[in-house]
Amino acid sequence: MSTLSPAAPARRTRGQAVVLLLVLALLAVFPALASDYQTNLLSKFLAFAILALSLDLIWGYAGVVNFGHAIFFGLGAYAMGLVLKYVDLPGVTYLAILAAIAVPLLAGMILGLFLFYGRVSGVYFGVVTLALTGVVQQLIIVSTELTGGMNGLYGYAAPRIGIPGLWEVELFEANAAYYTTLLGAAGCFWLARWLVRSDFGRVIQGIRENETRIEYLGYDVPLLKLVIFSISCAMAGFSGALYVPVGFISPDLVGLGMSAAVLVWVAVGGRGTLVGAILGALLVNYLQTLLSDALVVLWLLIVGVFFITVVLFWPGGIVGLLRSPRLQARLPFLRF
């Protein structure tokens, strides 16, 4: 018989809210405590955290493994840069952000229509997305006049936010980019949290557990997969847009290396947890930055050993470790 009082869930929820508010407060004052370099670095990692969050929606909750998720991140970044480069209108940054969301969304819908309604799933879905990664990267490389090819996209106008014609601030400025990315990350987290806790999210998780049973209950499984996949692609594109002020737009953004990195971030943090995706992206990227500065040659080996250790001994990732019964008994607010 459970010994938890009726008020226990409410206390746990309040505890979680307090922890999240404390984390947001610490992140809000970070620029005042750190250098511009560190602020820009965290801005980049927060953009990566949104990308990891978007992958967690389809991999952790829907059970769809995408080996080419960086395609949509790169499409968002390129769409943002191209609109800023070739469109000269007041408030063009907002148009560029919309394009960065719409282009990956449309690409994800087209891809999902073919694959999900074609009943392509499991390892075959992964193989198709893996092949598409190389195709899209090569298309970007050969389209030199439009994308800059191997040299990357440059020469675009500085993204600005504010009130067009009255007051605007460049996102190339460290603090502006940081707070914009932080707000974007917080918004994406709450959107994802609302989605997975909704009736739609519960059905999506049911597809992950037993797709056949969900079909027997009368749900249109391909349509549900298409919807969550499209949302994930749009969120990945948004993260690409937020990356533009703090990163360099190049074909590497859609490459296999980037797609593999996102999978590592989610696996290390704990897939199917949302918080784990963000934690994994921040932790692995900071670890990579620190080790690459100190150990120029061995850092990749150390990161690889760290990833293998987590997969072998903590298959639930870092958040899975924090969910262990012993820690839960002592710190119930850690249950996300």
C-alpha positions as CSV (number, residue, x, y, z in Angstrom):
1,M,0.0,0.0,0.0
2,S,1.3,3.5,-0.9
3,T,2.3,5.7,2.0
4,L,2.1,8.9,-0.1
5,S,-0.5,11.4,1.1
6,P,-3.0,13.0,-1.3
7,A,-1.0,16.2,-1.2
8,A,2.2,14.5,-2.3
9,P,1.7,15.0,-6.1
10,A,0.9,18.6,-5.5
11,R,4.1,19.1,-3.4
12,R,6.1,17.4,-6.1
13,T,4.6,19.6,-8.8
14,R,5.4,22.7,-6.8
15,G,8.9,21.4,-6.2
16,Q,9.4,20.9,-9.9
17,A,8.1,24.4,-10.6
18,V,10.5,25.9,-8.0
19,V,13.5,24.1,-9.5
20,L,12.6,25.2,-13.0
21,L,12.2,28.8,-11.9
22,L,15.5,28.7,-10.1
23,V,17.2,27.4,-13.3
24,L,15.6,30.2,-15.3
25,A,16.7,32.8,-12.8
26,L,20.3,31.5,-13.0
27,L,20.2,31.6,-16.7
28,A,18.7,35.1,-16.7
29,V,21.6,36.5,-14.7
30,F,24.3,34.5,-16.6
31,P,25.4,37.3,-18.9
32,A,26.1,39.6,-15.9
33,L,28.4,36.9,-14.5
34,A,30.2,35.7,-17.6
35,S,32.2,37.1,-20.6
36,D,30.7,37.8,-24.0
37,Y,32.5,34.6,-25.3
38,Q,30.8,32.5,-22.6
39,T,27.5,34.1,-23.2
40,N,27.7,33.4,-27.0
41,L,28.8,29.9,-26.2
42,L,25.8,29.2,-24.0
43,S,23.5,30.9,-26.7
44,K,24.8,28.3,-29.2
45,F,24.3,25.4,-26.8
46,L,20.7,26.6,-26.0
47,A,20.0,26.5,-29.7
48,F,21.4,23.0,-29.8
49,A,19.2,22.1,-26.8
50,I,16.1,23.1,-28.8
51,L,17.3,20.8,-31.6
52,A,17.7,18.0,-29.1
53,L,14.3,18.7,-27.7
54,S,12.8,18.4,-31.2
55,L,14.4,15.0,-31.8
56,D,13.2,13.8,-28.4
57,L,9.6,14.4,-29.4
58,I,9.8,11.9,-32.3
59,W,12.5,9.5,-30.9
60,G,11.8,9.5,-27.2
61,Y,8.0,9.8,-27.4
62,A,6.9,8.5,-30.8
63,G,9.7,5.9,-31.1
64,V,10.8,7.1,-34.6
65,V,14.6,7.2,-34.9
66,N,15.7,9.9,-37.4
67,F,19.3,9.7,-38.5
68,G,19.0,12.8,-40.5
69,H,17.4,15.3,-38.1
70,A,20.1,17.8,-38.7
71,I,18.7,18.3,-42.2
72,F,15.8,20.4,-40.7
73,F,18.2,22.3,-38.4
74,G,20.3,23.2,-41.4
75,L,17.3,24.1,-43.6
76,G,16.2,26.5,-40.9
77,A,19.6,28.1,-40.7
78,Y,19.9,28.5,-44.5
79,A,16.3,29.7,-44.9
80,M,17.0,32.4,-42.2
81,G,20.3,33.5,-43.9
82,L,18.9,33.5,-47.4
83,V,15.9,35.7,-46.5
84,L,18.2,38.1,-44.6
85,K,20.5,38.2,-47.6
86,Y,18.0,38.7,-50.5
87,V,15.0,40.4,-48.9
88,D,15.2,44.1,-47.9
89,L,12.1,44.9,-45.9
90,P,11.4,46.4,-42.5
91,G,11.2,43.7,-39.9
92,V,12.8,41.2,-42.3
93,T,14.1,39.2,-39.3
94,Y,10.6,38.1,-38.4
95,L,10.0,37.0,-42.0
96,A,13.3,35.1,-41.9
97,I,12.3,33.3,-38.7
98,L,8.9,32.3,-40.3
99,A,10.8,31.0,-43.3
100,A,13.1,29.1,-41.0
101,I,10.1,27.3,-39.5
102,A,8.0,26.9,-42.7
103,V,10.7,25.4,-44.9
104,P,11.6,22.5,-42.6
105,L,7.9,22.1,-41.7
106,L,7.1,21.7,-45.4
107,A,10.1,19.4,-46.0
108,G,9.1,17.3,-43.0
109,M,5.5,17.0,-44.2
110,I,6.5,15.9,-47.7
111,L,9.0,13.4,-46.3
112,G,6.5,12.1,-43.7
113,L,3.7,11.7,-46.3
114,F,5.9,9.3,-48.3
115,L,7.4,7.4,-45.4
116,F,4.6,7.1,-42.9
117,Y,1.8,6.4,-45.4
118,G,4.3,4.1,-47.2
119,R,4.6,2.2,-44.0
120,V,8.3,2.8,-43.8
121,S,9.4,2.4,-40.2
122,G,12.1,1.1,-37.9
123,V,15.5,0.6,-39.4
124,Y,14.2,1.4,-42.9
125,F,13.1,4.8,-41.8
126,G,16.6,5.4,-40.4
127,V,18.3,4.3,-43.6
128,V,16.2,6.6,-45.7
129,T,16.8,9.6,-43.5
130,L,20.5,8.7,-43.4
131,A,20.7,8.7,-47.2
132,L,18.8,12.0,-47.4
133,T,21.5,13.6,-45.1
134,G,24.1,13.0,-47.8
135,V,21.8,14.1,-50.6
136,V,20.8,17.4,-49.0
137,Q,24.4,18.2,-48.0
138,Q,25.6,17.6,-51.6
139,L,22.8,19.8,-53.0
140,I,23.9,22.6,-50.7
141,I,27.5,22.2,-51.7
142,V,26.9,22.3,-55.4
143,S,24.5,25.2,-55.2
144,T,27.4,27.6,-54.8
145,E,25.7,30.7,-56.2
146,L,22.8,30.4,-53.7
147,T,24.3,28.8,-50.6
148,G,28.0,29.6,-50.9
149,G,28.9,25.9,-51.2
150,M,31.7,24.7,-49.0
151,N,32.5,28.3,-48.1
152,G,29.2,28.6,-46.3
153,L,26.6,31.3,-46.5
154,Y,27.8,34.8,-45.6
155,G,27.0,38.5,-46.5
156,Y,23.5,38.5,-45.1
157,A,22.1,41.4,-43.1
158,A,22.3,41.4,-39.3
159,P,19.2,39.9,-37.8
160,R,17.3,42.5,-35.7
161,I,14.5,42.2,-33.3
162,G,12.3,45.0,-31.8
163,I,9.8,47.4,-33.4
164,P,10.7,47.9,-37.1
165,G,11.5,51.6,-37.8
166,L,11.3,52.6,-34.1
167,W,13.6,50.5,-32.0
168,E,15.6,47.4,-32.9
169,V,18.6,45.6,-31.6
170,E,21.1,43.5,-33.6
171,L,21.2,39.8,-32.6
172,F,24.9,39.8,-33.3
173,E,25.2,41.5,-29.9
174,A,25.9,38.9,-27.3
175,N,23.2,39.7,-24.7
176,A,20.5,40.2,-27.3
177,A,21.2,36.8,-29.0
178,Y,21.4,35.1,-25.6
179,Y,18.1,36.3,-24.2
180,T,16.3,35.7,-27.5
181,T,17.6,32.1,-27.6
182,L,16.8,31.6,-23.9
183,L,13.2,32.8,-24.4
184,G,13.0,30.5,-27.5
185,A,14.3,27.5,-25.6
186,A,11.8,28.2,-22.7
187,G,8.9,28.5,-25.1
188,C,9.8,25.3,-27.0
189,F,10.2,23.4,-23.7
190,W,6.8,24.4,-22.4
191,L,5.2,23.7,-25.9
192,A,6.8,20.2,-25.9
193,R,5.7,19.6,-22.3
194,W,2.2,20.6,-23.1
195,L,2.1,18.3,-26.1
196,V,3.4,15.2,-24.4
197,R,1.0,15.6,-21.5
198,S,-2.0,16.2,-23.8
199,D,-4.3,13.4,-25.0
200,F,-2.4,13.6,-28.3
201,G,0.8,13.1,-26.5
202,R,-0.5,10.0,-24.7
203,V,-1.6,8.5,-28.0
204,I,1.8,9.2,-29.5
205,Q,3.5,7.4,-26.6
206,G,1.1,4.5,-27.1
207,I,2.3,4.3,-30.7
208,R,5.9,4.0,-29.3
209,E,4.8,1.1,-27.0
210,N,2.5,-0.8,-29.3
211,E,1.6,0.7,-32.7
212,T,-0.6,-2.2,-33.8
213,R,-2.8,-1.9,-30.7
214,I,-3.3,1.9,-31.3
215,E,-4.4,1.1,-34.9
216,Y,-6.9,-1.5,-33.5
217,L,-8.3,1.3,-31.3
218,G,-9.2,3.2,-34.5
219,Y,-6.5,5.8,-34.6
220,D,-4.9,6.9,-37.9
221,V,-1.3,6.1,-36.9
222,P,0.4,7.5,-40.1
223,L,-1.4,10.8,-39.6
224,L,-0.4,11.0,-35.9
225,K,3.2,10.2,-36.8
226,L,3.1,12.8,-39.6
227,V,1.8,15.5,-37.2
228,I,4.4,14.9,-34.5
229,F,7.2,14.6,-37.1
230,S,6.2,17.9,-38.7
231,I,6.1,19.7,-35.3
232,S,9.5,18.3,-34.6
233,C,10.9,19.4,-38.0
234,A,9.5,22.9,-37.5
235,M,11.1,23.1,-34.0
236,A,14.4,22.0,-35.5
237,G,14.1,24.7,-38.1
238,F,13.4,27.3,-35.4
239,S,16.6,26.2,-33.5
240,G,18.5,26.7,-36.8
241,A,17.2,30.2,-37.0
242,L,18.4,30.9,-33.4
243,Y,21.8,29.5,-34.3
244,V,22.4,32.0,-37.1
245,P,23.4,35.0,-34.9
246,V,25.9,32.9,-32.9
247,G,27.2,30.3,-35.5
248,F,28.4,29.9,-39.0
249,I,26.0,28.6,-41.7
250,S,27.8,25.8,-43.6
251,P,27.0,22.4,-45.1
252,D,28.2,20.8,-41.9
253,L,24.9,21.8,-40.3
254,V,23.0,19.2,-42.3
255,G,25.8,16.6,-42.3
256,L,25.9,13.1,-40.7
257,G,28.2,14.4,-38.0
258,M,25.6,16.8,-36.7
259,S,22.8,14.3,-36.9
260,A,24.8,11.8,-34.9
261,A,25.7,14.4,-32.4
262,V,22.0,15.2,-31.7
263,L,21.3,11.5,-31.1
264,V,24.2,11.4,-28.6
265,W,22.8,14.4,-26.8
266,V,19.4,12.9,-26.4
267,A,20.7,9.5,-25.4
268,V,23.1,10.9,-22.8
269,G,20.4,13.1,-21.2
270,G,17.7,10.5,-21.4
271,R,15.3,10.2,-24.2
272,G,11.6,10.5,-23.6
273,T,12.1,13.0,-20.8
274,L,12.4,16.5,-22.4
275,V,14.6,17.8,-19.6
276,G,17.1,15.1,-20.5
277,A,17.4,16.3,-24.1
278,I,18.2,19.8,-22.9
279,L,20.6,18.6,-20.2
280,G,22.4,16.2,-22.6
281,A,22.9,18.9,-25.2
282,L,24.3,21.4,-22.7
283,L,26.5,18.9,-20.9
284,V,28.0,17.1,-23.9
285,N,28.7,20.4,-25.7
286,Y,30.3,22.0,-22.7
287,L,32.3,18.8,-22.2
288,Q,33.4,18.8,-25.8
289,T,34.4,22.5,-25.6
290,L,36.5,22.0,-22.5
291,L,38.2,18.8,-23.7
292,S,38.9,20.1,-27.2
293,D,40.8,23.1,-25.6
294,A,42.7,21.0,-23.2
295,L,43.2,17.8,-25.2
296,V,43.4,18.6,-28.8
297,V,43.9,15.0,-30.0
298,L,42.2,12.8,-27.4
299,W,38.9,14.8,-26.7
300,L,36.9,12.8,-29.3
301,L,38.0,9.5,-27.7
302,I,37.0,10.7,-24.2
303,V,33.6,11.9,-25.4
304,G,33.1,8.6,-27.1
305,V,34.0,6.6,-24.0
306,F,31.6,8.8,-22.0
307,F,28.8,8.1,-24.4
308,I,29.4,4.4,-24.4
309,T,29.6,4.4,-20.6
310,V,26.2,6.1,-20.3
311,V,24.5,3.8,-22.8
312,L,25.9,0.6,-21.1
313,F,25.4,1.5,-17.5
314,W,22.7,4.1,-17.5
315,P,20.5,3.3,-20.5
316,G,17.9,5.8,-19.3
317,G,20.5,8.6,-19.5
318,I,21.3,11.1,-16.8
319,V,17.6,11.8,-16.0
320,G,17.0,8.0,-15.8
321,L,19.8,7.9,-13.2
322,L,18.1,10.7,-11.3
323,R,14.9,8.8,-11.4
324,S,16.3,5.9,-9.4
325,P,14.1,5.0,-6.4
326,R,16.7,6.0,-3.8
327,L,17.0,9.5,-5.2
328,Q,13.3,9.8,-5.8
329,A,12.6,9.0,-2.2
330,R,15.0,11.7,-1.0
331,L,14.4,14.3,-3.7
332,P,10.9,13.8,-5.2
333,F,11.0,17.1,-7.1
334,L,13.6,15.5,-9.5
335,R,10.9,13.5,-11.1
336,F,10.3,15.2,-14.5
